Amino acid sequence: MKDTADNHSLLTNFYKSPAPSVSLSPTIMEKLTILTDAAKYDVACTSSGVDRGGDGTGIGNAKSCGICHTFAADGRCVSLLKILFTNECIFNCSYCQNNCTNDIPRATFTPEEICTLTIEFYRRNYIEGLFLSSGIIESPTYTMGLIYEAIYKLRTFYRFQGYIHVKTIPGADPVLIEKTGFKALYFEEELETLYFTSVQKILEHIKLTGVQTSTNCLWTRSKFEAFKEEYLKHFSDNNGVELTYHPQYFILAKA
Protein backbone atom coordinates (compact mmCIF):
# COMPACT_ATOMS: atom_id res chain seq x y z
CA MET A 1 0.00 0.00 0.00
CA LYS A 2 1.90 3.04 -1.27
CA ASP A 3 1.32 6.43 0.20
CA THR A 4 0.81 8.28 -3.10
CA ALA A 5 -1.99 10.27 -4.69
CA ASP A 6 -2.47 7.55 -7.31
CA ASN A 7 -3.14 4.92 -4.68
CA HIS A 8 -5.88 7.03 -3.17
CA SER A 9 -7.37 8.52 -6.34
CA LEU A 10 -10.62 6.63 -5.85
CA LEU A 11 -11.00 8.15 -2.41
CA THR A 12 -9.97 11.70 -3.19
CA ASN A 13 -13.21 12.77 -4.85
CA PHE A 14 -15.22 11.68 -1.84
CA TYR A 15 -12.87 12.95 0.86
CA LYS A 16 -11.50 16.13 -0.72
CA SER A 17 -13.77 18.30 1.46
CA PRO A 18 -14.42 18.12 5.22
CA ALA A 19 -16.84 15.41 6.27
CA PRO A 20 -20.49 16.47 6.04
CA SER A 21 -22.72 16.19 9.06
CA VAL A 22 -24.58 12.89 8.77
CA SER A 23 -26.94 10.76 10.79
CA LEU A 24 -25.47 7.44 11.86
CA SER A 25 -27.16 4.52 10.16
CA PRO A 26 -28.53 1.65 12.25
CA THR A 27 -25.77 -0.55 10.82
CA ILE A 28 -23.03 1.70 12.19
CA MET A 29 -24.86 1.98 15.50
CA GLU A 30 -25.06 -1.80 15.79
CA LYS A 31 -21.35 -2.09 15.05
CA LEU A 32 -20.59 0.67 17.54
CA THR A 33 -22.48 -1.17 20.27
CA ILE A 34 -20.57 -4.39 19.64
CA LEU A 35 -17.10 -2.92 19.09
CA THR A 36 -17.09 -0.47 22.00
CA ASP A 37 -18.11 -3.33 24.28
CA ALA A 38 -15.40 -5.59 22.81
CA ALA A 39 -12.76 -2.87 23.29
CA LYS A 40 -13.12 -2.97 27.08
CA TYR A 41 -10.96 -6.12 27.07
CA ASP A 42 -8.08 -4.24 25.44
CA VAL A 43 -6.00 -3.25 28.45
CA ALA A 44 -4.63 0.28 28.30
CA CYS A 45 -3.61 3.17 30.50
CA THR A 46 -7.12 4.59 30.40
CA SER A 47 -10.15 4.60 32.65
CA SER A 48 -11.86 1.79 30.74
CA GLY A 49 -11.75 -1.87 31.70
CA VAL A 50 -13.85 -1.59 34.82
CA ASP A 51 -17.37 -0.48 35.74
CA ARG A 52 -17.47 1.72 38.83
CA GLY A 53 -20.77 3.45 39.48
CA GLY A 54 -21.19 6.45 41.73
CA ASP A 55 -22.44 5.81 45.28
CA GLY A 56 -24.64 8.89 45.39
CA THR A 57 -22.37 10.86 47.72
CA GLY A 58 -20.09 12.37 45.08
CA ILE A 59 -19.77 12.96 41.36
CA GLY A 60 -18.54 10.85 38.43
CA ASN A 61 -18.34 7.20 37.53
CA ALA A 62 -16.39 4.93 35.17
CA LYS A 63 -17.79 2.77 32.39
CA SER A 64 -15.97 -0.21 30.94
CA CYS A 65 -16.64 0.60 27.30
CA GLY A 66 -17.32 3.45 24.89
CA ILE A 67 -15.62 6.70 25.82
CA CYS A 68 -12.50 6.38 27.97
CA HIS A 69 -10.10 8.92 29.41
CA THR A 70 -6.36 9.36 29.31
CA PHE A 71 -3.83 12.14 29.89
CA ALA A 72 -2.24 14.26 27.17
CA ALA A 73 1.40 15.31 27.23
CA ASP A 74 0.45 18.63 28.81
CA GLY A 75 -1.34 16.89 31.70
CA ARG A 76 -4.91 17.45 30.48
CA CYS A 77 -7.41 14.61 30.89
CA VAL A 78 -8.90 13.94 27.46
CA SER A 79 -11.81 11.79 26.30
CA LEU A 80 -11.24 9.16 23.61
CA LEU A 81 -13.59 7.05 21.56
CA LYS A 82 -12.32 3.55 22.40
CA ILE A 83 -13.24 0.98 19.77
CA LEU A 84 -11.96 -2.07 17.96
CA PHE A 85 -11.71 -2.06 14.18
CA THR A 86 -13.05 -5.61 14.39
CA ASN A 87 -13.67 -8.25 17.02
CA GLU A 88 -13.32 -10.98 14.40
CA CYS A 89 -10.10 -12.93 14.83
CA ILE A 90 -8.36 -15.82 13.10
CA PHE A 91 -6.63 -16.90 16.30
CA ASN A 92 -7.92 -18.90 19.25
CA CYS A 93 -6.04 -17.40 22.20
CA SER A 94 -7.70 -18.93 25.27
CA TYR A 95 -7.26 -15.75 27.36
CA CYS A 96 -9.01 -13.52 24.82
CA GLN A 97 -12.74 -12.83 24.86
CA ASN A 98 -12.70 -12.24 21.10
CA ASN A 99 -11.01 -15.51 20.07
CA CYS A 100 -12.42 -17.31 17.05
CA THR A 101 -14.27 -20.04 18.99
CA ASN A 102 -16.29 -17.76 21.29
CA ASP A 103 -19.96 -17.50 20.36
CA ILE A 104 -20.33 -13.72 20.52
CA PRO A 105 -21.76 -11.05 18.19
CA ARG A 106 -19.16 -10.06 15.59
CA ALA A 107 -18.71 -6.84 13.65
CA THR A 108 -16.13 -5.07 11.52
CA PHE A 109 -15.94 -1.37 10.72
CA THR A 110 -14.80 -0.01 7.40
CA PRO A 111 -12.13 2.72 7.35
CA GLU A 112 -14.85 5.17 6.25
CA GLU A 113 -16.99 4.29 9.27
CA ILE A 114 -14.06 4.85 11.64
CA CYS A 115 -13.63 8.32 10.13
CA THR A 116 -17.33 9.14 10.30
CA LEU A 117 -17.62 8.13 13.94
CA THR A 118 -14.49 10.01 15.00
CA ILE A 119 -15.43 13.22 13.20
CA GLU A 120 -19.07 13.21 14.30
CA PHE A 121 -18.20 12.49 17.93
CA TYR A 122 -15.53 15.20 17.83
CA ARG A 123 -17.91 17.77 16.31
CA ARG A 124 -20.37 17.11 19.12
CA ASN A 125 -17.60 17.67 21.67
CA TYR A 126 -17.94 14.12 23.02
CA ILE A 127 -14.28 13.25 22.44
CA GLU A 128 -10.87 14.77 21.77
CA GLY A 129 -9.37 11.73 20.10
CA LEU A 130 -9.53 8.08 19.09
CA PHE A 131 -8.29 4.84 20.68
CA LEU A 132 -8.20 2.14 17.99
CA SER A 133 -7.23 -1.50 18.42
CA SER A 134 -8.36 -4.63 16.61
CA GLY A 135 -8.73 -8.35 16.30
CA ILE A 136 -7.03 -9.97 13.31
CA ILE A 137 -8.88 -10.77 10.10
CA GLU A 138 -7.25 -12.69 7.22
CA SER A 139 -3.71 -11.83 8.38
CA PRO A 140 -1.85 -9.32 10.60
CA THR A 141 -0.66 -7.39 7.54
CA TYR A 142 -4.15 -7.20 6.02
CA THR A 143 -5.59 -5.92 9.32
CA MET A 144 -2.80 -3.38 9.76
CA GLY A 145 -3.47 -2.19 6.23
CA LEU A 146 -7.11 -1.43 7.09
CA ILE A 147 -6.07 0.42 10.24
CA TYR A 148 -3.50 2.41 8.25
CA GLU A 149 -6.15 3.31 5.68
CA ALA A 150 -8.47 4.62 8.42
CA ILE A 151 -5.73 6.71 10.05
CA TYR A 152 -4.52 8.01 6.67
CA LYS A 153 -8.03 9.19 5.77
CA LEU A 154 -8.53 10.83 9.15
CA ARG A 155 -5.26 12.74 8.93
CA THR A 156 -5.23 13.53 5.20
CA PHE A 157 -8.76 13.74 3.82
CA TYR A 158 -10.67 14.67 6.97
CA ARG A 159 -7.72 16.74 8.22
CA PHE A 160 -8.27 15.50 11.78
CA GLN A 161 -5.42 16.75 13.96
CA GLY A 162 -6.65 15.45 17.30
CA TYR A 163 -5.15 12.73 19.48
CA ILE A 164 -4.99 9.20 18.02
CA HIS A 165 -3.89 6.15 20.02
CA VAL A 166 -3.51 3.20 17.65
CA LYS A 167 -2.38 -0.31 18.54
CA THR A 168 0.01 -2.01 16.13
CA ILE A 169 -0.76 -5.56 15.04
CA PRO A 170 2.02 -8.05 15.95
CA GLY A 171 3.44 -9.76 12.90
CA ALA A 172 2.28 -7.08 10.44
CA ASP A 173 4.57 -5.76 7.71
CA PRO A 174 6.93 -3.21 9.35
CA VAL A 175 6.37 -0.88 6.38
CA LEU A 176 2.68 -0.58 7.31
CA ILE A 177 3.51 -0.04 10.97
CA GLU A 178 5.85 2.78 9.96
CA LYS A 179 3.27 4.32 7.62
CA THR A 180 0.73 4.30 10.43
CA GLY A 181 2.99 6.59 12.40
CA PHE A 182 5.79 4.52 13.90
CA LYS A 183 9.26 3.56 12.77
CA ALA A 184 10.06 0.10 14.15
CA LEU A 185 13.59 0.13 15.54
CA TYR A 186 13.41 -3.24 17.30
CA PHE A 187 10.92 -6.06 17.74
CA GLU A 188 11.11 -9.27 19.76
CA GLU A 189 8.51 -11.74 20.97
CA GLU A 190 8.70 -14.58 23.46
CA LEU A 191 6.51 -17.37 24.74
CA GLU A 192 6.76 -17.80 28.49
CA THR A 193 5.06 -20.29 30.78
CA LEU A 194 4.64 -19.81 34.51
CA TYR A 195 3.60 -22.64 36.82
CA PHE A 196 1.37 -22.38 39.88
CA THR A 197 0.13 -24.77 42.54
CA SER A 198 -3.56 -24.16 41.80
CA VAL A 199 -5.99 -22.34 39.52
CA GLN A 200 -6.80 -20.04 42.43
CA LYS A 201 -3.15 -18.95 42.56
CA ILE A 202 -3.24 -18.14 38.85
CA LEU A 203 -6.28 -15.91 39.30
CA GLU A 204 -4.60 -14.16 42.24
CA HIS A 205 -1.51 -13.58 40.09
CA ILE A 206 -3.56 -12.13 37.21
CA LYS A 207 -5.37 -9.80 39.60
CA LEU A 208 -2.06 -8.53 40.99
CA THR A 209 -0.82 -7.69 37.47
CA GLY A 210 -3.60 -5.11 37.16
CA VAL A 211 -5.30 -6.85 34.25
CA GLN A 212 -9.03 -6.38 34.67
CA THR A 213 -12.03 -7.13 32.50
CA SER A 214 -15.72 -7.40 33.04
CA THR A 215 -18.22 -10.07 32.11
CA ASN A 216 -21.94 -10.61 32.29
CA CYS A 217 -21.41 -14.08 33.75
CA LEU A 218 -22.67 -14.54 37.30
CA TRP A 219 -20.15 -16.78 39.04
CA THR A 220 -21.44 -19.37 41.48
CA ARG A 221 -19.45 -21.90 43.46
CA SER A 222 -20.50 -24.69 41.09
CA LYS A 223 -19.52 -22.68 38.00
CA PHE A 224 -16.16 -21.82 39.54
CA GLU A 225 -15.49 -25.47 40.39
CA ALA A 226 -16.41 -26.46 36.83
CA PHE A 227 -14.06 -23.79 35.48
CA LYS A 228 -11.19 -25.04 37.65
CA GLU A 229 -11.78 -28.63 36.56
CA GLU A 230 -11.79 -27.66 32.89
CA TYR A 231 -8.67 -25.50 33.26
CA LEU A 232 -6.77 -28.29 35.03
CA LYS A 233 -7.72 -30.74 32.30
CA HIS A 234 -6.19 -28.57 29.55
CA PHE A 235 -3.42 -26.60 31.28
CA SER A 236 -1.68 -28.71 33.89
CA ASP A 237 1.15 -31.23 33.90
CA ASN A 238 3.76 -32.61 36.28
CA ASN A 239 5.20 -29.11 36.76
CA GLY A 240 1.93 -27.67 38.02
CA VAL A 241 -0.86 -25.51 36.61
CA GLU A 242 0.39 -23.38 33.74
CA LEU A 243 -0.25 -19.83 32.61
CA THR A 244 1.19 -18.83 29.25
CA TYR A 245 2.35 -15.33 28.37
CA HIS A 246 3.18 -14.07 24.90
CA PRO A 247 5.11 -10.84 25.56
CA GLN A 248 6.05 -8.67 22.60
CA TYR A 249 8.69 -5.96 22.85
CA PHE A 250 8.76 -2.95 20.53
CA ILE A 251 11.09 -0.02 20.31
CA LEU A 252 9.32 2.53 18.11
CA ALA A 253 10.15 6.03 17.02
CA LYS A 254 7.59 8.51 15.80
CA ALA A 255 7.80 8.51 12.02
N, C-alpha and C positions, 0 to 999 in steps of 0.2 A: 504494500500500500504506500505509494509515493505521495509525498506532501507537495503536490504541484497543482496548478490551476486546472490542467487537463484532467487530472484524476477526479476532480470535484466539479467538472463542468455541468453534470446533470443536476447537481445540487444548487449551483450558484443562482439560477433563475428564481428558485423558490426562496432561498435564504439571503438574497442580496439586500433586503431591507429588514429593519427590526421586526421581530415577531409580532404579528397582530394579536389583539386580545381575543381569545377564543373561549368557548365553553368546553369543559372537559367532557368527552364522550363517556358513556357508561363503560365502554371497554377499557379505557384508560383508568377509570375509577376502580374497576374490578382489579386490574393489575396493581394499582397503587395500594389497595387494601391488602393484597397478598404479599407484595414485595416490600412494603414497610414492615409488616409483621415478621417476614423472614429475615429482615436485616437485623432484628434485635439479637440474633445469635452471633452476629459478627462483632467480636470483642474489639473495643476501641477505647481510647481515652476521651470518652464522651459520657454524657449523663444517661445514655440508653443502656439497656441490658437488664434493667430492674424496674419493677413497678413499685412506687412508694407514694401512697396517697396521703393527703394532708389529714391531720387529726382534728381539725376544726379549731385549733388554738392559735394557728399561725397562718402563713401564706405560702403558696407554692406546693408543687408536687412533681413527681418524675414519672414519665411513661416509658415503657420498654420499647416502643416503636414509633415511627413517624418522624417527628421533629426532635432532634437531639441538640445538645449544647456542647461547645468546646471553647477554648480560649485562643484568641488571635495573638500574634506576636507582640502587639502593644498592650496585652493584658485584658482586652475587652472580652466579655462573654458573648459569643455569637451563636445564632440558631442555624442549624443545618438541616436540610432535607436528607434523611438517612434512608437509602433504598438499595436494593440489589438490582443489578441489570437483569438477572434471571435467578430463579431458585431451582431451575433445571440443573442437573449435574450428571456427568458420565461416570463419576466415581462413587464408590460405596464405602466411604469412610464411616466407621461405626460411631464415632463421636459426633458426627454432624447431623443436625436435624434435616438438612436438605439433601441427604444422600439419595442415590437413585432408587433404593428399594423402599423408602418411606412412602406411605400412601397419604400424600398431602396435596392440596391444590397447587398447581404449577402455573407459572406465568413468565413471560419474557417481554421486556420493553423493546422498542426499536430506538435507535439513536435519536430520531425525531421526537419521540415521546419523552425521552429524558430531557431534551431541550425545552419542550413545551411546558413540562411540569416545573422545571427550574425557573424559567422566565416568569411564568404566571404566579408561582409562589413568591418570587422575589418582588414582582410588581405590587403584590398585595401586602408587602411588608411582613410576610410570615417568616421569611428566612433571609440569611445573608450569604448562604453558600450551599454547597452540595457535598454530601458524603456518598460515594458510589463504590460498592463492592459487587461481587458476583459469584454465582456458581459457574461451572464450566460446561459449555455446550460444544459438541463436536471435537474441539481440541483447545488447549490453552492459548495457542496463537490465534485461532479463530475468535475466541472470546475477547482476547485483548484487542483484537482489531476492531470489534464492535465498540468497546469502551473508548478506544482512541478516536473512532469516528464521532462518537457523542461529544467528547471533550473538544475535538477540533471544531465541530459545528458551534458549540457554545462560545468558544473563544473567538472564532473567526467570522462566522456568519451572523450569529446573534450578538457578537461583541460583548459578551458577558465577562466582566472583569472582577467578579466577586471571588470569594474563597471556594476552592475546590479541593476536596480530600478524596483521592482516588487510590484504590488498592490495586497493586500489580498482581497479575496472575502468574503463579510459579510455573516455570517451564515454557513460558511464552517467548517468542522471538525477541531477543534483546533490542533489536531495531525498533519494534513497536513500543517497548517499554520506554525507550529513549524519546520516541516521538510523542508519547503521552505526557512527557514532562520531566523524565528522569534519565540520567546517563548512568548506566550500570557499570560501576567500577569493580565490583567483586560480588560473586554469588556462590553460596555453598549450602548444601542441604544434608541433613543427617537423619537417620532413623534410630531412635533410642528407646530402650525398653527398661522400665523400672519395675521392680517386684515388691509386692506388699504381702502382709500376712493374711489380709482379708479384704473383701470388697468394701467394707466399712472404712478401712484405712485408706483405700483409694479415694473414696468420696471426701474424706476429711482432707486429704492432700489437695484435691482439686479445689475445694473450698478455700484453702489457704493460699492458693495461687492467685485468687481474685477473679477467676473465671466464673461468671454468673450467667444464667439464662433463665427464662421462665417457661412454664408449660401449663397447659390446661388440665393436665392429668392430676387427679386427686389420689395421692399416695395413701395406701392403707398398709397395715402390717403384712397382710397376705400378698399384696402386690409387690412390696419390697422384698419379701422372701422369695417370690417367684423370679424377680429381677436378679437377685444374688445367685440363685441356682442356675439361671441361664448364663450369667456372666462367667461363673466358675466353669461351666461346661465348655465354653469357647475360649476362655482367656486364662487358663491356669495350667501349670505343669509342675514338675518336681522343684522348680526354683521358687514357686509361690504364685500369687495372683498378679498378672501383668497389666501394665498400663503403657501404651505405646505413644511416644511423641515423634512428631515429624518436624523438627525445627528447621527453619530456612533463614539464612543470614544474607542480608543485602548491605552493600555499601553503595549508596546512590548519591549522585550530585545533581543539582537542579540544572536541567539542560537549557 
